Amino acid sequence: MDIPHDASFGYNGTKKCPGLFYDARTNGIESSKMSEALNKAQKLVKIVDLMTRRGGVSSSELMERFELDGRTLRRYLADLRGLDLPIADEGRGDERIISIDPRWRRTGVRLSLAEVLSLHFGRKLFNFLDGTSFADDLSGAIERLEPAISRTHRDLARQLDTKFLAVGEHVKDYRGEGSELIDEAVTALVYNNPLVGRYRKANGVESSYQLHPYTLATFRQGLYLFALDLDARRVKTFALERFTDLVRRRQEYFEFPAAWQPSVHLAHAFGIISGSPDQVRIRFSERVAAYVQERIWHPSQVLNRLADGGLELTLQVAVQVELVSWILGFGDDARVLEPPQLVERVRATVARTVAQYEANLGN
């Protein structure tokens, strides 16, 4: 069975198609011209909607509306049956009618205002995925749930966009091919399919990988895949948009490790890139001490106020580029005390920066 996105459950406990969300803006029905722009998941949700009409829908209408041949339609119906949808297929030729048992439907749902607001605000946190089918599905799901709010609170929820705002960082662009990468990765994660792909690192070097995907993580408006590199035999972190090619092996499956915990993988990461930890000590000036003290930068942190008003921060983290960039962002208000390799790395970076500016002054 080949169904994109993950299989989830309807409110009555029966499985529903993964990633299939009703589009209230078009009453769930598209013209045949618009079907050309739909992916498989979007076509399936509209097919389900048509089949739930009184009297069902003819097979010829489905084939014409969504530009399907007989073989593809049979495959789509098999996928839906595989998700336990009670599909009835009666008649032959032009009289063939396909429907869904009218008793199959979601039971009533009533959400509190706080629940609706939480869903809406949660969607805003994923604005960086706008333009992808993942974002469309998420928006569709929330649109379907919003009518469940009580009449008393409905007026209060009409200005959600102005009352709740998630200010984005510098976002990564997942439109176009990025959307296909997300679909491929998510489906492989759900069904434990291996992945094969080409990955271009930040320095431009491209390599081939055979992967067992474990977790898809969001970090600073980007998506990252934690996956077992079969050749290196260790879990690595991959920025999803850097895959130049990514294909899941649909007929192959791997056994997901029961002991895997992404939180353990990230235990020593100062951000998204993990590694062996070092004890890191940084001294901050009085000017930025309050700012540093008001945040939890890492679970291992220990803060010590100094007599001059400054602050010393101690961490047990991996020394990666994220940590170096963060320290450099404080300028002369931060000084690394240990480990020695981090002291040297920051010093060398500052020296190169100063040299560049001095060279420009000479010109």
C-alpha positions in Angstrom: 0.0 0.0 0.0 1.3 3.4 -1.0 -0.3 6.2 1.0 1.5 9.5 1.7 1.7 11.0 5.2 0.9 9.1 8.3 -2.2 7.1 9.1 -4.3 8.6 11.8 -7.6 7.9 13.5 -11.0 9.5 13.2 -12.9 10.6 16.2 -15.0 7.4 16.1 -11.9 5.3 16.4 -11.8 4.2 12.7 -8.8 4.9 10.6 -8.9 7.7 8.2 -6.7 8.6 5.2 -3.4 10.1 6.3 -3.0 13.8 5.4 -6.5 14.0 4.1 -8.2 17.2 5.1 -11.5 18.7 3.8 -11.0 22.0 2.1 -13.8 24.3 3.3 -13.1 26.9 0.7 -14.2 24.7 -2.1 -16.7 22.5 -0.2 -14.3 19.6 -0.7 -14.9 19.4 -4.4 -12.6 20.6 -7.2 -13.1 20.8 -10.9 -11.2 18.4 -13.2 -8.9 21.2 -14.3 -7.9 21.8 -10.7 -7.2 18.1 -10.2 -4.0 18.4 -12.2 -2.4 20.4 -9.3 -3.5 17.9 -6.6 -1.2 15.4 -5.1 -2.4 11.9 -4.3 -3.4 12.7 -0.7 -5.5 15.6 -1.9 -7.2 13.6 -4.5 -8.0 10.9 -2.0 -9.7 13.2 0.4 -12.0 14.6 -2.3 -12.8 11.1 -3.5 -13.8 10.2 0.0 -16.0 13.3 0.2 -17.7 12.4 -3.1 -18.3 8.8 -1.9 -20.0 10.0 1.3 -22.7 11.8 -0.7 -26.2 10.4 -0.7 -26.2 7.6 -3.4 -22.4 7.6 -3.7 -20.6 8.5 -6.9 -20.1 6.8 -10.2 -16.7 5.4 -11.1 -16.8 7.3 -14.4 -17.2 10.6 -12.6 -14.3 9.8 -10.4 -12.1 8.9 -13.3 -13.1 12.0 -15.3 -12.9 14.4 -12.4 -9.5 13.3 -11.2 -8.1 12.1 -14.5 -7.6 8.5 -13.4 -7.5 5.3 -15.5 -9.2 2.2 -14.3 -6.1 0.7 -12.8 -5.2 3.8 -10.8 -8.8 4.0 -9.5 -8.6 0.4 -8.3 -5.3 1.1 -6.5 -6.8 4.2 -4.8 -9.8 2.2 -3.6 -7.5 -0.6 -2.4 -5.5 2.0 -0.4 -8.7 3.4 1.2 -9.9 -0.1 2.1 -6.5 -0.8 3.6 -7.3 2.1 6.0 -10.5 0.3 7.1 -12.9 2.6 5.2 -16.2 0.7 4.6 -16.4 1.1 0.8 -19.2 -0.3 -1.2 -18.6 -1.0 -4.9 -21.7 -2.0 -6.9 -22.7 -2.3 -10.5 -20.7 -2.5 -13.7 -19.7 -0.1 -16.4 -21.6 3.2 -16.5 -23.8 1.9 -13.7 -21.0 1.2 -11.3 -21.5 3.2 -8.1 -19.0 3.6 -5.3 -20.0 4.7 -1.9 -19.1 4.7 1.8 -21.4 3.2 4.5 -23.4 6.2 5.7 -22.9 5.1 9.3 -19.2 5.9 8.9 -18.7 9.5 10.0 -17.1 11.4 12.7 -19.0 11.9 15.9 -19.7 15.4 17.2 -16.7 17.3 18.5 -16.9 20.3 20.8 -13.7 22.3 21.5 -13.2 25.0 24.1 -12.0 28.4 23.1 -8.6 27.7 24.7 -8.2 24.5 22.6 -9.1 26.3 19.4 -6.6 29.1 20.2 -3.9 26.6 21.0 -4.5 24.9 17.6 -4.4 28.1 15.7 -1.2 29.4 17.5 0.4 26.0 16.9 -0.3 26.3 13.2 1.4 29.7 13.1 4.6 28.0 14.5 4.7 26.1 11.2 4.4 29.1 8.9 7.9 28.3 7.5 6.3 25.3 5.8 3.8 27.4 3.8 3.6 26.3 0.2 3.9 22.6 1.0 1.3 19.9 1.2 2.1 19.4 4.9 1.1 23.0 5.7 -2.0 22.7 3.5 -3.1 19.6 5.4 -2.4 21.2 8.8 -4.4 24.3 7.9 -7.2 22.1 6.6 -7.4 20.2 9.8 -7.6 23.3 11.9 -10.2 24.8 9.6 -12.4 21.7 10.1 -12.1 21.9 13.8 -12.7 25.6 14.2 -16.5 25.3 13.6 -16.6 23.1 16.7 -16.2 26.1 18.9 -19.3 27.2 20.8 -21.5 30.0 19.6 -20.6 32.0 22.7 -17.0 32.1 21.9 -17.1 32.2 18.1 -17.0 36.0 17.9 -13.9 36.0 20.2 -12.1 33.7 17.8 -12.5 35.8 14.6 -9.4 37.9 15.1 -7.0 35.1 15.9 -4.4 36.3 13.4 -4.2 39.7 15.0 -4.3 38.5 18.6 -1.7 35.7 18.3 1.5 36.1 16.3 4.5 33.8 15.9 7.4 36.0 14.7 9.4 33.8 12.3 13.2 33.7 12.1 15.0 33.5 8.8 13.0 30.7 7.2 14.1 27.9 4.9 12.2 27.6 1.6 10.5 24.2 1.3 8.2 25.1 -1.7 8.5 23.1 -4.9 10.9 20.2 -4.6 11.1 20.8 -0.8 7.5 19.8 -0.5 8.2 16.5 -2.2 11.2 15.9 0.1 8.9 16.4 3.2 6.3 13.9 1.8 9.0 11.3 1.1 10.7 11.7 4.5 7.4 11.7 6.4 6.0 8.6 4.7 9.3 6.7 5.2 9.3 7.7 8.9 5.7 6.4 9.4 6.1 3.1 7.6 9.8 2.4 8.6 10.9 2.5 4.9 14.7 2.9 4.3 15.8 6.0 2.4 18.4 6.4 -0.3 19.6 9.8 -1.4 22.2 12.3 -2.3 23.1 15.0 0.3 25.0 18.2 -0.3 26.8 19.6 2.8 27.1 23.3 3.5 30.6 23.2 2.0 29.2 21.9 -1.3 30.5 18.4 -1.0 27.8 15.9 -2.1 27.7 12.2 -1.0 25.3 9.2 -1.3 23.6 7.8 1.8 21.6 4.8 2.8 19.5 5.7 5.8 17.1 4.4 8.3 15.0 7.5 9.3 14.2 7.8 13.0 12.9 11.3 13.7 12.0 14.5 11.8 12.7 17.6 14.0 12.0 21.3 13.7 14.6 23.8 14.7 14.8 27.5 13.9 12.3 27.4 11.1 13.9 24.4 9.5 13.4 20.6 9.3 16.1 18.1 10.3 16.2 14.4 9.9 17.8 12.1 12.5 18.7 9.0 10.6 21.0 6.0 10.9 23.8 6.1 8.3 24.1 2.5 7.4 27.6 2.8 6.1 28.9 4.8 9.1 26.7 2.8 11.6 25.7 5.9 13.6 22.9 8.4 13.7 23.5 11.7 11.9 21.6 14.9 11.6 20.6 16.0 8.1 19.1 19.3 7.0 16.2 18.2 4.9 16.5 20.9 2.1 20.1 19.8 1.4 19.0 16.5 -0.1 19.4 16.8 -3.9 17.6 13.4 -4.2 15.7 11.3 -1.7 13.7 8.1 -2.4 12.2 5.7 0.0 12.3 2.0 -0.7 8.6 1.3 -0.6 8.8 -2.5 -0.5 11.5 -2.6 2.2 11.2 -2.1 6.0 13.5 -1.8 8.9 13.0 -2.6 12.5 12.7 0.7 14.5 15.0 0.5 17.5 12.9 0.3 20.7 15.5 2.2 22.7 15.7 5.2 20.4 15.0 8.5 22.0 15.7 11.7 20.1 16.2 13.6 23.4 19.1 11.3 24.1 20.6 12.0 20.7 20.4 15.8 21.4 21.5 15.6 25.0 24.8 17.4 24.3 23.7 19.5 21.4 23.8 23.3 21.7 21.0 23.4 19.1 20.5 20.6 16.5 24.0 19.2 16.0 25.2 16.8 18.6 28.5 15.2 19.4 30.8 14.3 22.3 30.5 16.8 25.2 33.1 19.1 26.6 32.9 21.4 29.7 32.5 24.9 28.3 33.0 28.0 30.5 32.1 31.4 29.2 32.4 34.8 31.0 29.9 37.5 30.1 30.1 41.2 30.9 27.7 43.0 33.1 26.1 44.6 30.0 24.6 41.2 28.8 24.5 39.3 32.1 20.8 39.8 32.7 20.0 38.7 29.1 22.0 35.5 29.5 20.6 34.7 32.9 17.0 35.0 31.9 17.1 32.0 29.4 17.8 28.3 29.7 20.4 27.8 27.0 21.0 24.1 27.8 19.8 21.7 30.6 23.3 21.3 31.9 23.9 25.0 32.5 25.3 26.4 35.7 25.2 30.2 36.2 27.4 32.1 38.7 27.2 35.8 39.3 30.5 37.6 39.6 31.6 40.4 41.9 32.0 42.8 39.0 28.3 42.2 37.9 29.4 39.8 35.1 28.3 36.2 34.8 30.0 32.9 34.2 28.1 30.2 32.3 29.2 26.5 32.5 27.8 24.0 30.0 28.4 20.3 29.2 27.9 20.5 25.4 29.4 19.5 22.1 31.6 22.1 20.5 30.0 22.7 17.2 29.5 25.6 14.8 26.2 26.6 16.5 28.0 27.2 19.8 30.8 29.2 18.2 28.4 31.4 16.2 26.4 32.1 19.4 29.5 33.1 21.3 30.7 35.4 18.5 27.3 37.1 18.5 28.1 38.6 21.9 31.2 40.3 20.5 33.5 41.5 23.3 30.9 40.9 25.9 31.8 37.2 25.9 35.1 35.5 26.6 35.6 31.7 26.4 37.6 30.3 29.4 37.6 26.6 28.4 38.0 24.2 26.7 41.3 25.2 25.0 40.2 24.1 21.5 37.1 26.4 21.7 39.2 29.3 23.0 41.5 28.9 20.0 38.6 28.5 17.5 36.9 31.7 18.7 40.3 33.6 18.8 41.2 32.5 15.3 37.8 33.5 13.9 38.0 36.9 15.5 41.6 37.4 14.2 40.5 36.6 10.6 37.6 39.0 10.9 39.9 41.8 12.2 42.3 41.1 9.4 39.6 41.4 6.8 38.5 44.8 8.1 42.1 46.1 8.4 42.7 45.0 4.8 39.7 47.0 3.7 40.9 50.0 5.6 44.2 49.8 3.7 42.3 50.0 0.4 
